[in-house]
Amino acid sequence: MEITVAKHAGFCPGVKNAVDTVKKLVENRKANQSIYTLGKLIHNSRVTESLEKCGVRVISDKDIDMLYEGASEQNEVIIAVRAHGIPKDISEKLTKYSNNNKHFIVYDCTCRYVKKIHSIVQRETADSSALLVIGDISHPEVGSIVSYAASDVTVASGADDIDLCNLHNKSLIMVAQTTQNLSEWQKSQDFIKKHCTNAKIFDTICSMTEDRQNEARKLAASVDLMYIIGSRDSSNTNKLLAVSRSVLPNSHMIEDASELDFNLIKKAKTIGITAGASTPGDIIEEVKTTMSETISSNNETFEKMLEDSLKTLNTGDIVTGVITSISSTEIHVDLSANVTGILPISEIVLGASEKVEDKYKVGEEITAFVTRVSDIEGVAGLSRKRIERIEDWQSVVAAKESGEILEGKVTDAVKGGIMVLYKTVKIFIPASQTGVGKDTDLATLTGNTVKFIVIDVESNRNRAVASIKSVLRKERKEAAARLWETLEVGQKFKGTVKSIASFGAFVDIGGVDGLVHIGELSWKHIKTPAEVVSVGDVIDVYVKSFDPEKKKISLGYKTEETNPWNLFTAAHSEGDVVSVTVVNITPFGAFAEIEPEVDGLIHISQIADRKLGSPNEVLHVGDVVNAKITSIDYEKKKVSLSVRALLAPANDETENAEEDVSEGEADNSANAGDVDEASVKSDEGGEAPINGEENDATSQNAENASTANTEE
C-alpha cells in the first residue's frame, strides 16, 4: 500500500508565526507575567489544549478592560491576537491600552494576508460604496474584515448566495476570505462582472490556500482514499474536503489518528493525506505512522481488532441488542456477552399520545446509549434519549455539509439572536441571520416555526449556528427562476416596495425586483417617488417590458382607470354645474380646479355679467365658486367654465353692452382656448399647465389675441 502526504499539508506561514510567537512567549515568560490569546489562536483543539497546559488562557473581548485595569509591574499582561484577526474597534482599544500602560503588552499575530484585506477595505470603501465579501459569515476572519468597512456590507458564501438588492446604485468593492474555495471565488467574480459593470475586485485569497487546494485536487484524483486532517471548525480544512470530494467522493475529514477508519484503509491500495493550515506537523506524522504500523502489523487482522473492540462494554458506548421484554416501567434488552440492558421508559422519547408498546416490540433490535455498567450485576443502564440526541446532532452536522434546509420552532430570544429547537438540538441563529429588520423585536418570533440552513458547527461543544436569511435568499432565487419562466407583458402583480431611488421605486414581485419609473408613479408631476410610495408598501403593478438577459423589468403603476381626465369625463358632461376652486389668475381669465388634477378656464368674459378690466376684480386664488361646464374638448383635454351663465339676467343697458362686445369675447375665448389654457397633464409624459399655470409667452399671446379682436 502506498501513502502520499501532500507537500503543502499543515501550518501555513501565518499560523506558524502565531504558534511560534506564543510558544516563544511561554519559553521566556517571567514569574510576574500572564499570557493570553484573544480568541483561539488557531482552529486546532490540540494546539489550544497544549497552550492551556502551559498556562496560556483564551479570553474574549469582554475580558480586555478587566485585564487592563489589573496590569501592573507585579502583574504584567501579555495578549496575543489570533491569526484570523480581530474587529477594528478592538484592535484600536488594544493599541490605546498598550500605549497607556507598558505592563499591558500586545503581540499582533494577525496573518499578513488578512491585514492586507483590512487595508484594502479601509482604503476603498466609502459612504457611496458597498462592500461584498465572499466567505463564511460566521468565521472570525470575515468578522474582522467587515469591521474595517465604511459602507454597507454584504457577505455571501458564493455566487448563488449574492443578493444584488443590497448593491443597487453603489460603487462595489469585492474581496474574498483568504481561505475561500477557488472555484467558488471564480464563479462569484463572473457573476459580479456580468451584473455590476464598475466593480473593483481584489484577489485576496492566500497563495498558500491556492497551492493547497490545487494540490489536494490533483492528489485526490490519483488515489483510492483521501484523508484531510484538521479541525471541523476550520474554514480552510472544510474547503479542502469539498475540493477533494469534488474529485474523489471517498474523501474524509479527521482531527487526528484516533478517527481513522481501518475498514476503509484495508480496502484502499493508495491513500492520500493533506491537512488544513491549522494542523501541526506532529498530527500529520502521527496519522501517517498509525496507518503504516496498522498495515504492516502481522500480529492481528483488522477483523480481530474490530472484534476485540466490542468485547468490553463501557459507559458512553453505543450498543445494539434485541428486546426481550417490555413492562410499564422499563424495557429489557439482550446485549449478549452475558449482559442485560435495562432501558427505563423515562429514557425513551415518546410523542404526546404515543405508547411504548406502539413504538417497540419484543424480538426487535434496538440501539441505545450505555449510561452505566455493573459487571457484578451483569446489567447495563441504557438510554434512547441520548441516542436520539446524538442522531439529531449528527443530522445537524450532516445538514451543514449538504446544505439541507431544516425546520424548527423558535424557543427563545437571547442576546444577539434567537434559539431554535430542531428535534432535540438547540441551534443559535444570530440576529443578522433572522431575516427580519434591525429594529424588529426578536421576541415576536418566539413560537414561530422557521426554516433554516446550518452555517457552522462546533462538534466538541455540540454548538450549531444557522441562518434563516440564507433560506429566504434561496427561496427568493427559486421564485425568481419560476417567475422568469412565466413572465409576460401586461402581467399583474401585488408587489412590495423594497427601495426608493431618485428615478423610481424598486418593487419585489416575488423573487425579482422591477423598477417603477418616477413617471409611472403618478399622473401628476412629482419631484420624488416618496411622495407616492414608501418602503414596505404593497402596491398593484403590471409588467410594461422586461429583458431576460439583463434581468431587468419595467413596471407600470398608474392605469387608465386612475387617469384624472378619465375620472372627470366619466362623472361630468357639458351643462353640469360644479363647485370649483380658483388656482391661478391670468390676464385673460381664471383657472379653476374641478377635480384633483383637472382644471378648467373661466374666460374673463364668463366671470361676471359685466365687462371686467381684470379677473382680479371678481376672483382671487383660493375662491370657491359655482360654475357651469360650457364645453369639453375630449381630444385636447380642455374644459371651459362659466360663472356668468349662472348669474341672473342683467338690466337692458348691461345686456346691450354685452351684445356689443359679444363677438369680440367669443373670439377671445376661442383664442385663449388655442393656447391650451384648460388642459390636464398628458399620460405621454408631456406637461400641461399645472393648476392653470401658463408660461409668460402663452399668457401674452392670449392677451394680445384678446386685444386684437376687441380693436377689430
Secondary structure, DSSP 8 states (H G I E B T S, - for coil): -EEEE-TT-S--HHHHHHHHHHHHHHHT--TTEEEEEES-SSS-HHHHHHHHHTT-EEE-GGGHHHHHHH--SSSEEEEEE-TT---HHHHHHHHHHHHH-TTEEEEE---HHHHHHHHHHHHH--TTEEEEEES-TTSHHHHHHHTT-SSEEEEESSGGG--GGGGTT-EEEEEE-TT--HHHHHHHHHHHHHH-TT-EE---S-HHHHHHHHHHHHHHTT-SEEEEES-TT-HHHHHHHHHHHHH-SSEEEESSGGG--HHHHHH-SEEEEEE-TT--HHHHHHHHHHHHHHHH--S--HHHHHHHHTTS--TT-EEEEEEEEE-SSEEEEE-STT-EEEEEGGGS---TT--HHHH--TT-EEEEEEEEEETTTTEEEEEHHHHHHHHHHHHHHHHHHHT-EEEEEEEEEETTEEEEEETTEEEEEEGGGSSS-TTS-GGGGTT-EEEEEEEEEEGGGTEEEEEHHHHHHHHHHHHHHHHHHH--TT-EEEEEEEEEETTEEEEESSSSEEEEEGGGT-SS--S-GGGT--TT-EEEEEEEEEETTTTEEEEE---GGG-HHHHHHHH--TT-EEEEEEEEEETTEEEEEEETTEEEEEEGGGTSSS--S-GGGT--TT-EEEEEEEEEETTTTEEEEESGGGS----HHHHHHHHHHHHHHHHHHHHHHTTTTTB---TTS----GGG---HHHHHHHHHHHHHHHH-
